[in-house]
Amino acid sequence: MMIFYWTAYNDFSKERRIDFYEQFSVLNYIPQFVTRIANLRLISVRLRHFPTRTILFLVGLSATVSGCTTVPEVFTISSTSDAVVPAYGRKDYGHALAAIASIMSRDFNLPVVDVLVTVYPSKASYESGAIAEGLRQRERLQQRGIKVLSEEEYIQSWKTLAVSSPAIGGYRNVHLENSRISTYRWDAWVKLLAHELTHSAQSELVRGGPSSSDRWLREGFAEWVGFKVADKFGAENFAEARQRVLDRIANARSYQTFPSLNQLVTASDWTTWMRTLGGAGTYGQSFLAVAVLVEEKGIEAMVRYFSLFGKVNNREANFLTAFGETLRSFVERFDKRATSGAIDPPDKATKEILAPQTLGGK
């Protein structure tokens, strides 16, 4: 069956190309170099030109190298009111995800609807699963009449995303690379799961459609929920976590120039600054900005903001409707306070950056 997939890949329909990558994500014993061979359209190679004996040798060698271990674990997660937080330090995906979904629904009114969470045992299977998800997303957008990138560009972009991040959250799906995240401390592990489920909820709010919401808002809110959930789990106190972020930002600002929130709007903007500054200027700063918004306007306004993109895909109009303030006004006052030196020292930052009355100019 695998040989049939390889030799006939270029003749597959879109649906079967997606299935092709799903097969590779399930077969954990296919290592990285064989997965790359599978991306035939990217490297313009037709594997049917290879002798059958060579193909069989590659399959056998890949199975030997990886040891034919386990297949991915799959969980279907929905909001439930009776989910119980697992014991401290226990990395049980099923129990942890169910408890996170319960907290998100009960405390933040975020929808967690039949989210398929796949935990991959290896880097190769994770990358293949991510590519399959990218192709599914492209197909869904095409069916809605939305212009999309070429198939090759989608494959490459999702492959790049999988290489750079051990977790991806999307419309009713989350993909996790266990070989990386299993090494995380428990608090970071919990926070990551909540972060990705939040991205899934953000997509659910627009029914899987496109959204031009600012990247700092999407990532900042996912971070905020992650920290809140970690606090509920007893993994890390929210106030202490916020102070830790402030300390990290204060340290980074001593030798780096931070971007304005207006420079963290698109995916390309975010990627550029992440590579330049790392997490402090991107995730850290975005988390603080979202914390200000939630403290000033409330969690209901934040959820409404993301929901509005299901009707009107206009970032400035939706910000004004949800928060009662122009996007420009908020960004200017946050950037002014953030660049004035208030972040250093950290205790002053807590008062002057995060206090709503200070940001309001009172």
KEBA-273258 format. One record per residue (C-alpha): residue number from 1; residue in one letter; x, y, z. Coordinates in Angstrom, 1 decimal. Layout:
// KEBA-273258
     i   aa       c1       c2       c3
   NUM    A        X        Y        Z
...
This chain:
// KEBA-273258
     i   aa       c1       c2       c3
     1    M      0.0      0.0      0.0
     2    M      2.8      2.4      0.9
     3    I      4.5      1.7     -2.4
     4    F      1.3      2.5     -4.2
     5    Y      1.1      5.8     -2.4
     6    W      4.6      6.7     -3.3
     7    T      4.6      5.7     -7.0
     8    A      1.2      7.3     -7.7
     9    Y      1.5     10.5     -5.6
    10    N      1.6     12.9     -8.5
    11    D     -1.6     11.4    -10.0
    12    F     -3.6     11.7     -6.7
    13    S     -6.6     13.8     -6.2
    14    K     -6.4     16.5     -3.5
    15    E     -8.3     14.3     -1.1
    16    R     -5.9     11.4     -1.6
    17    R     -2.8     13.6     -1.3
    18    I     -4.1     14.6      2.2
    19    D     -4.6     10.9      3.0
    20    F     -1.1     10.3      1.8
    21    Y      0.4     12.5      4.4
    22    E     -2.0     11.1      7.0
    23    Q     -0.6      7.6      6.3
    24    F      2.9      8.9      6.9
    25    S      1.8     10.6     10.2
    26    V      0.4      7.3     11.4
    27    L      3.4      5.2     10.4
    28    N      5.8      6.4     13.1
    29    Y      8.6      4.2     11.8
    30    I      9.3      6.5      8.8
    31    P     12.2      8.8      9.7
    32    Q     12.9     12.3      8.5
    33    F     14.7     11.4      5.3
    34    V     11.9      9.2      4.0
    35    T      9.3     11.8      4.9
    36    R     11.3     14.2      2.7
    37    I     11.3     11.8     -0.1
    38    A      7.5     11.7      0.3
    39    N      7.3     15.5     -0.6
    40    L      7.7     14.6     -4.2
    41    R      6.1     17.7     -5.6
    42    L      8.5     19.9     -3.7
    43    I     11.7     18.3     -5.1
    44    S     10.2     17.4     -8.5
    45    V     11.1     13.7     -8.1
    46    R      8.8     10.9     -9.3
    47    L      9.5      7.9     -7.1
    48    R      7.9      5.6     -9.7
    49    H     11.2      5.9    -11.6
    50    F     13.0      4.2     -8.7
    51    P     13.2      0.4     -8.9
    52    T     10.8     -1.5     -6.6
    53    R     13.8     -3.1     -4.9
    54    T     15.2      0.3     -4.0
    55    I     11.8      1.4     -2.5
    56    L     11.5     -1.8     -0.5
    57    F     15.1     -1.2      0.8
    58    L     14.2      2.4      1.9
    59    V     11.1      1.2      3.8
    60    G     13.0     -1.6      5.5
    61    L     15.9      0.7      6.4
    62    S     13.5      3.3      7.8
    63    A     11.7      0.8      9.9
    64    T     15.0     -0.5     11.3
    65    V     16.3      3.0     12.1
    66    S     13.1      4.0     14.0
    67    G     12.5      0.7     15.6
    68    C      8.8      0.4     14.7
    69    T      7.6      2.0     17.9
    70    T      4.1      3.4     18.7
    71    V      1.5      5.2     16.6
    72    P      0.1      8.6     17.6
    73    E     -2.3      8.9     20.4
    74    V     -5.6     10.6     19.5
    75    F     -8.1     12.4     21.8
    76    T    -11.4     14.0     21.1
    77    I    -11.8     17.0     23.5
    78    S    -15.0     18.9     24.2
    79    S    -16.0     21.2     27.0
    80    T    -17.3     19.2     30.0
    81    S    -18.3     20.5     33.4
    82    D    -17.2     17.4     35.4
    83    A    -13.5     17.2     34.2
    84    V    -11.1     17.0     37.1
    85    V     -7.6     18.6     37.2
    86    P     -5.0     15.7     37.2
    87    A     -2.6     15.2     40.1
    88    Y      0.3     17.7     40.3
    89    G      3.1     16.9     37.9
    90    R      1.2     14.2     36.1
    91    K      1.5     14.4     32.3
    92    D     -1.7     12.6     31.3
    93    Y     -2.8     14.1     28.0
    94    G     -6.4     12.9     28.2
    95    H     -7.2     14.1     31.7
    96    A     -5.2     17.3     31.3
    97    L     -6.9     18.3     28.0
    98    A    -10.4     17.6     29.4
    99    A     -9.7     19.7     32.5
   100    I     -8.3     22.5     30.4
   101    A    -11.3     22.5     28.1
   102    S    -13.6     22.6     31.1
   103    I    -11.8     25.6     32.6
   104    M    -11.8     27.4     29.2
   105    S    -15.5     26.9     28.8
   106    R    -16.6     27.6     32.4
   107    D    -14.3     30.6     33.2
   108    F    -13.7     32.2     29.8
   109    N    -16.7     31.2     27.7
   110    L    -14.4     29.8     25.0
   111    P    -15.8     27.0     22.8
   112    V    -14.0     23.7     22.7
   113    V    -16.0     21.6     20.3
   114    D    -14.9     18.1     19.3
   115    V    -11.2     19.1     19.0
   116    L     -9.1     16.2     17.6
   117    V     -5.8     16.3     19.5
   118    T     -3.1     14.1     18.0
   119    V      0.0     13.4     20.0
   120    Y      2.8     12.3     17.7
   121    P      5.7     10.1     19.1
   122    S      8.3     11.4     16.6
   123    K      9.4     14.4     14.7
   124    A      8.8     12.7     11.3
   125    S      5.3     11.7     12.1
   126    Y      4.5     15.1     13.5
   127    E      5.7     16.9     10.4
   128    S      3.7     14.6      8.2
   129    G      0.6     15.2     10.3
   130    A      1.1     19.0     10.1
   131    I      1.4     18.8      6.3
   132    A     -1.9     16.8      6.1
   133    E     -3.6     19.4      8.3
   134    G     -2.3     22.2      6.1
   135    L     -3.7     20.6      3.0
   136    R     -7.1     20.1      4.7
   137    Q     -7.2     23.7      5.6
   138    R     -6.3     24.7      2.1
   139    E     -9.1     22.5      0.8
   140    R    -11.6     24.0      3.2
   141    L    -10.8     27.5      2.3
   142    Q    -11.0     26.7     -1.4
   143    Q    -14.5     25.3     -0.9
   144    R    -15.5     28.7      0.5
   145    G    -14.2     30.4     -2.6
   146    I    -11.2     32.0     -0.7
   147    K     -8.0     32.5     -2.7
   148    V     -5.2     30.4     -1.3
   149    L     -1.5     29.7     -1.9
   150    S     -0.4     26.9     -4.2
   151    E     -0.3     23.3     -2.9
   152    E      3.5     23.4     -2.9
   153    E      3.6     26.6     -0.9
   154    Y      1.1     25.2      1.7
   155    I      3.2     22.1      2.1
   156    Q      6.3     24.1      2.6
   157    S      4.8     26.6      5.0
   158    W      3.3     23.9      7.2
   159    K      6.5     21.9      7.2
   160    T      8.4     25.0      8.2
   161    L      5.8     25.6     11.0
   162    A      6.2     22.1     12.3
   163    V     10.0     22.3     12.3
   164    S      9.9     25.6     14.3
   165    S      7.1     24.7     16.8
   166    P      6.4     21.5     18.7
   167    A      2.6     22.3     18.8
   168    I      0.0     23.6     16.3
   169    G     -3.6     24.5     17.1
   170    G     -6.2     25.1     14.5
   171    Y     -9.9     24.6     13.7
   172    R    -11.0     21.6     15.7
   173    N     -7.5     20.1     15.8
   174    V     -4.3     20.3     17.8
   175    H     -1.1     18.6     16.8
   176    L      1.6     17.9     19.4
   177    E      5.1     16.5     19.1
   178    N      5.5     14.5     22.2
   179    S      9.2     13.8     21.6
   180    R      9.8     17.5     22.3
   181    I      7.1     18.6     24.7
   182    S      7.4     15.6     27.0
   183    T     10.7     17.2     28.2
   184    Y      9.0     20.4     29.4
   185    R      8.5     21.2     33.0
   186    W      4.9     20.4     34.1
   187    D      3.8     24.1     34.3
   188    A      5.2     24.8     30.8
   189    W      3.5     21.6     29.5
   190    V      0.1     22.6     30.9
   191    K      0.5     26.1     29.5
   192    L      1.4     24.8     26.1
   193    L     -1.7     22.6     25.9
   194    A     -4.0     25.4     27.0
   195    H     -2.3     27.8     24.5
   196    E     -3.0     25.5     21.6
   197    L     -6.6     24.7     22.7
   198    T     -7.1     28.5     22.8
   199    H     -6.0     28.8     19.2
   200    S     -8.5     26.1     18.3
   201    A    -11.2     28.0     20.2
   202    Q    -10.3     31.2     18.3
   203    S    -10.8     29.3     15.0
   204    E    -14.1     27.9     16.3
   205    L    -15.4     31.4     17.0
   206    V    -15.1     32.1     13.2
   207    R    -16.2     28.6     12.2
   208    G    -12.8     27.8     10.7
   209    G    -12.9     30.8      8.4
   210    P    -10.1     33.4      7.8
   211    S     -9.4     36.1     10.3
   212    S     -7.3     39.2     10.0
   213    S     -7.1     39.7     13.8
   214    D     -3.7     41.0     14.9
   215    R     -1.2     38.3     15.7
   216    W     -0.2     40.0     19.0
   217    L     -3.8     39.6     20.1
   218    R     -4.1     36.0     19.0
   219    E     -0.8     34.9     20.6
   220    G     -1.1     37.2     23.6
   221    F     -4.6     35.9     24.5
   222    A     -3.4     32.3     24.0
   223    E     -0.6     33.1     26.5
   224    W     -3.0     34.7     28.9
   225    V     -5.3     31.7     28.9
   226    G     -2.2     29.4     29.3
   227    F     -1.1     31.3     32.4
   228    K     -4.6     31.3     33.8
   229    V     -5.0     27.6     33.3
   230    A     -1.6     26.9     34.8
   231    D     -2.7     28.8     37.9
   232    K     -5.9     26.8     38.1
   233    F     -3.9     23.6     37.9
   234    G     -1.7     24.8     40.7
   235    A      1.3     24.7     38.4
   236    E      2.2     28.4     38.7
   237    N      0.6     31.4     40.3
   238    F     -0.7     33.9     37.7
   239    A      0.7     36.9     39.5
   240    E      4.1     35.3     39.9
   241    A      4.1     34.3     36.2
   242    R      3.2     37.8     35.2
   243    Q      6.0     39.2     37.3
   244    R      8.4     36.7     35.7
   245    V      7.4     37.9     32.3
   246    L      8.0     41.5     33.4
   247    D     11.4     40.6     34.7
   248    R     12.4     38.9     31.4
   249    I     11.2     41.9     29.4
   250    A     13.0     44.3     31.7
   251    N     16.2     42.3     31.2
   252    A     15.7     42.1     27.4
   253    R     15.0     45.8     27.1
   254    S     18.4     46.6     28.6
   255    Y     20.1     45.5     25.4
   256    Q     17.3     45.2     22.7
   257    T     14.9     47.5     20.9
   258    F     11.4     46.2     21.2
   259    P      8.8     46.3     18.4
   260    S      5.6     48.3     18.6
   261    L      2.4     46.3     18.7
   262    N      1.8     47.7     15.2
   263    Q      4.8     45.7     14.2
   264    L      3.3     42.4     15.4
   265    V      0.2     42.3     13.3
   266    T      0.9     39.7     10.5
   267    A      2.4     36.2     10.6
   268    S      5.5     37.5      8.7
   269    D      5.9     40.3     11.2
   270    W      5.7     37.9     14.1
   271    T      8.2     35.5     12.6
   272    T     10.7     38.3     11.8
   273    W     10.6     39.6     15.4
   274    M     10.6     36.2     16.9
   275    R     13.8     35.4     15.1
   276    T     15.3     38.8     16.1
   277    L     14.2     39.1     19.7
   278    G     12.8     35.7     20.8
   279    G      9.9     35.4     23.2
   280    A     10.3     38.5     25.4
   281    G      9.4     41.1     22.7
   282    T      6.8     38.9     21.1
   283    Y      4.9     36.5     23.3
   284    G      5.9     38.4     26.5
   285    Q      4.9     41.9     25.3
   286    S      1.7     40.5     23.7
   287    F      0.7     38.8     26.9
   288    L      1.0     42.0     28.8
   289    A     -1.0     44.0     26.3
   290    V     -3.8     41.4     26.4
   291    A     -3.7     41.4     30.2
   292    V     -4.3     45.1     30.1
   293    L     -7.2     44.7     27.7
   294    V     -8.8     42.0     29.8
   295    E     -8.4     43.9     33.0
   296    E     -9.8     47.1     31.5
   297    K    -12.6     45.7     29.2
   298    G    -13.3     42.2     30.6
   299    I    -13.0     38.7     29.2
   300    E    -16.4     39.0     27.4
   301    A    -15.0     41.8     25.2
   302    M    -12.0     39.7     24.3
   303    V    -14.1     36.7     23.2
   304    R    -16.4     39.0     21.3
   305    Y    -13.5     40.5     19.5
   306    F    -12.5     37.2     18.0
   307    S    -16.1     36.3     17.3
   308    L    -16.7     39.4     15.2
   309    F    -14.3     38.2     12.5
   310    G    -16.9     35.5     11.6
   311    K    -19.1     38.4     10.3
   312    V    -16.7     41.2      9.3
   313    N    -13.0     40.6      8.6
   314    N    -11.9     44.1      9.6
   315    R     -9.3     44.3     12.4
   316    E     -9.8     48.0     13.2
   317    A    -13.6     48.0     13.1
   318    N    -13.8     44.8     15.2
   319    F    -11.4     46.2     17.8
   320    L    -13.5     49.3     18.2
   321    T    -16.8     47.3     18.4
   322    A    -15.4     44.9     21.0
   323    F    -13.4     47.2     23.2
   324    G    -15.0     50.6     22.7
   325    E    -11.7     52.2     21.8
   326    T     -9.8     52.5     18.5
   327    L     -7.0     50.1     17.9
   328    R     -4.7     53.0     17.3
   329    S     -5.5     54.7     20.6
   330    F     -4.8     51.5     22.6
   331    V     -1.6     50.7     20.8
   332    E     -0.3     54.2     21.2
   333    R     -0.9     54.4     24.9
   334    F      0.4     50.9     25.6
   335    D      3.5     51.5     23.4
   336    K      4.1     54.9     25.1
   337    R      4.1     53.3     28.6
   338    A      6.1     50.3     27.4
   339    T      8.8     52.4     25.8
   340    S      9.1     55.1     28.6
   341    G     11.3     52.9     30.8
   342    A      8.4     51.9     33.1
   343    I      9.2     48.3     32.6
   344    D     12.4     48.7     34.6
   345    P     12.3     48.1     37.5
   346    P      9.8     45.3     37.4
   347    D      7.8     46.3     40.5
   348    K      7.2     49.7     38.9
   349    A      6.2     48.0     35.7
   350    T      3.5     46.0     37.4
   351    K      1.9     49.2     38.6
   352    E      2.4     51.4     35.5
   353    I      2.1     48.9     32.7
   354    L     -0.7     46.7     33.9
   355    A     -2.8     49.0     36.0
   356    P     -5.8     50.2     34.0
   357    Q     -6.1     53.6     35.7
   358    T     -2.4     54.4     34.8
   359    L     -2.9     53.4     31.1
   360    G     -6.1     55.4     31.0
   361    G     -4.0     58.5     31.8
   362    K     -5.6     59.1     35.2
